[in-house]
Amino acid sequence: MTSLDLAFRLIAIIEGLRLTAYFDHYGKVWTIGFGHTLGVMQGQVISKDQAIKFFKADSEPLYELVQDRPIFEAAAYISFGYNVGKHALQSALANNTPEFLLNFNHSGGIVVDNLTRRREVECAMIQASRQK
């Protein structure tokens, strides 16, 4: 199993799979598949295969940033970047402190419980990878 495989499993559990576009009230964006947002329109319907293709296209640039890291650490960072974007991932990597991720648990200035739990899991995965 690769870090990208593990990230996909983690993201699939967290995001779930929706084949019909829905409006994400936290992110204020139309979303489909496993959390894909680029170019999604109201009423759009896709197949599971297309959702997987979207995931791969969205996650491969993130994987390139972390491919040299241990599997659990890389998977956690891919999950983080998939949720908050490549720029935030780059900031997290530059900070190099797993706890930095815990700052990204809000939307519109409001703490979101699901994001708090997600960040705690990602942080724990990175910490576990770094223990010797």
VENMO-V284061 format. One record per residue. N is the residue number from 1. RES is the residue in one small letter. SS is DSSP state (@ for helix, = for strand, . for the rest). BURIAL is + if it has 9 or more other ideal C-beta (glycine too) atoms within 8 Angstrom, else -. D_CENTER is the distance of its C-alpha to the mean C-alpha in Angstrom with 1 decimal. Layout:
# VENMO-V284061
n->N res->RES ss->SS burial->BURIAL d_center->D_CENTER
n->N res->RES ss->SS burial->BURIAL d_center->D_CENTER
This chain:
# VENMO-V284061
n->1 res->m ss->. burial->- d_center->18.1
n->2 res->t ss->. burial->- d_center->15.9
n->3 res->s ss->@ burial->+ d_center->12.8
n->4 res->l ss->@ burial->+ d_center->11.2
n->5 res->d ss->@ burial->- d_center->12.8
n->6 res->l ss->@ burial->+ d_center->11.6
n->7 res->a ss->@ burial->+ d_center->7.9
n->8 res->f ss->@ burial->+ d_center->8.8
n->9 res->r ss->@ burial->- d_center->10.8
n->10 res->l ss->@ burial->+ d_center->8.5
n->11 res->i ss->@ burial->+ d_center->6.0
n->12 res->a ss->@ burial->+ d_center->9.5
n->13 res->i ss->@ burial->- d_center->10.9
n->14 res->i ss->@ burial->+ d_center->8.7
n->15 res->e ss->@ burial->- d_center->8.4
n->16 res->g ss->. burial->- d_center->11.7
n->17 res->l ss->. burial->+ d_center->13.5
n->18 res->r ss->= burial->+ d_center->15.6
n->19 res->l ss->= burial->+ d_center->17.9
n->20 res->t ss->= burial->- d_center->19.5
n->21 res->a ss->= burial->+ d_center->17.9
n->22 res->y ss->= burial->- d_center->17.6
n->23 res->f ss->= burial->+ d_center->17.5
n->24 res->d ss->= burial->+ d_center->14.7
n->25 res->h ss->. burial->- d_center->17.1
n->26 res->y ss->. burial->- d_center->14.7
n->27 res->g ss->. burial->- d_center->13.1
n->28 res->k ss->. burial->- d_center->16.5
n->29 res->v ss->= burial->- d_center->15.4
n->30 res->w ss->= burial->+ d_center->16.1
n->31 res->t ss->= burial->+ d_center->13.3
n->32 res->i ss->= burial->+ d_center->13.8
n->33 res->g ss->= burial->+ d_center->12.8
n->34 res->f ss->. burial->+ d_center->9.4
n->35 res->g ss->. burial->+ d_center->8.3
n->36 res->h ss->= burial->+ d_center->10.0
n->37 res->t ss->. burial->+ d_center->12.0
n->38 res->l ss->. burial->- d_center->14.1
n->39 res->g ss->. burial->- d_center->17.7
n->40 res->v ss->. burial->+ d_center->17.2
n->41 res->m ss->. burial->- d_center->20.5
n->42 res->q ss->. burial->- d_center->22.0
n->43 res->g ss->. burial->- d_center->23.5
n->44 res->q ss->. burial->+ d_center->21.6
n->45 res->v ss->= burial->- d_center->21.5
n->46 res->i ss->. burial->+ d_center->19.9
n->47 res->s ss->. burial->- d_center->20.4
n->48 res->k ss->@ burial->- d_center->18.1
n->49 res->d ss->@ burial->- d_center->18.8
n->50 res->q ss->@ burial->+ d_center->17.7
n->51 res->a ss->@ burial->+ d_center->14.4
n->52 res->i ss->@ burial->+ d_center->13.9
n->53 res->k ss->@ burial->- d_center->15.2
n->54 res->f ss->@ burial->+ d_center->12.8
n->55 res->f ss->@ burial->+ d_center->9.8
n->56 res->k ss->@ burial->- d_center->11.9
n->57 res->a ss->@ burial->- d_center->12.8
n->58 res->d ss->@ burial->+ d_center->9.4
n->59 res->s ss->@ burial->+ d_center->8.2
n->60 res->e ss->@ burial->+ d_center->11.7
n->61 res->p ss->@ burial->- d_center->12.2
n->62 res->l ss->@ burial->+ d_center->9.4
n->63 res->y ss->@ burial->+ d_center->11.2
n->64 res->e ss->@ burial->- d_center->14.4
n->65 res->l ss->@ burial->+ d_center->13.7
n->66 res->v ss->@ burial->+ d_center->13.3
n->67 res->q ss->. burial->- d_center->15.3
n->68 res->d ss->. burial->- d_center->18.2
n->69 res->r ss->. burial->+ d_center->16.6
n->70 res->p ss->. burial->- d_center->17.2
n->71 res->i ss->@ burial->+ d_center->15.1
n->72 res->f ss->@ burial->+ d_center->13.6
n->73 res->e ss->@ burial->+ d_center->12.9
n->74 res->a ss->@ burial->+ d_center->11.4
n->75 res->a ss->@ burial->+ d_center->9.1
n->76 res->a ss->@ burial->+ d_center->8.0
n->77 res->y ss->@ burial->+ d_center->7.7
n->78 res->i ss->@ burial->+ d_center->5.8
n->79 res->s ss->@ burial->+ d_center->3.0
n->80 res->f ss->@ burial->+ d_center->4.3
n->81 res->g ss->@ burial->+ d_center->5.0
n->82 res->y ss->@ burial->+ d_center->3.0
n->83 res->n ss->@ burial->+ d_center->3.6
n->84 res->v ss->@ burial->- d_center->6.8
n->85 res->g ss->. burial->- d_center->8.0
n->86 res->k ss->@ burial->+ d_center->9.9
n->87 res->h ss->@ burial->- d_center->12.7
n->88 res->a ss->@ burial->+ d_center->11.0
n->89 res->l ss->@ burial->+ d_center->9.7
n->90 res->q ss->@ burial->+ d_center->13.4
n->91 res->s ss->@ burial->+ d_center->14.7
n->92 res->a ss->@ burial->+ d_center->13.1
n->93 res->l ss->@ burial->+ d_center->14.5
n->94 res->a ss->@ burial->- d_center->17.8
n->95 res->n ss->@ burial->- d_center->18.0
n->96 res->n ss->. burial->- d_center->17.6
n->97 res->t ss->. burial->- d_center->17.6
n->98 res->p ss->@ burial->+ d_center->15.0
n->99 res->e ss->@ burial->- d_center->16.2
n->100 res->f ss->@ burial->+ d_center->15.2
n->101 res->l ss->@ burial->+ d_center->11.7
n->102 res->l ss->@ burial->+ d_center->13.7
n->103 res->n ss->@ burial->- d_center->14.8
n->104 res->f ss->. burial->+ d_center->11.7
n->105 res->n ss->. burial->+ d_center->12.6
n->106 res->h ss->= burial->+ d_center->14.5
n->107 res->s ss->= burial->- d_center->14.8
n->108 res->g ss->. burial->- d_center->18.2
n->109 res->g ss->. burial->- d_center->19.5
n->110 res->i ss->= burial->- d_center->19.1
n->111 res->v ss->= burial->- d_center->17.4
n->112 res->v ss->. burial->+ d_center->15.2
n->113 res->d ss->@ burial->- d_center->15.7
n->114 res->n ss->@ burial->- d_center->12.6
n->115 res->l ss->@ burial->+ d_center->10.5
n->116 res->t ss->@ burial->+ d_center->13.2
n->117 res->r ss->@ burial->- d_center->12.8
n->118 res->r ss->@ burial->+ d_center->9.1
n->119 res->r ss->@ burial->+ d_center->9.9
n->120 res->e ss->@ burial->+ d_center->13.0
n->121 res->v ss->@ burial->+ d_center->11.7
n->122 res->e ss->@ burial->+ d_center->9.5
n->123 res->c ss->@ burial->+ d_center->12.7
n->124 res->a ss->@ burial->- d_center->15.0
n->125 res->m ss->@ burial->+ d_center->13.5
n->126 res->i ss->@ burial->+ d_center->14.1
n->127 res->q ss->@ burial->+ d_center->17.5
n->128 res->a ss->@ burial->- d_center->18.5
n->129 res->s ss->@ burial->+ d_center->18.0
n->130 res->r ss->@ burial->+ d_center->20.2
n->131 res->q ss->. burial->- d_center->22.9
n->132 res->k ss->. burial->- d_center->26.0
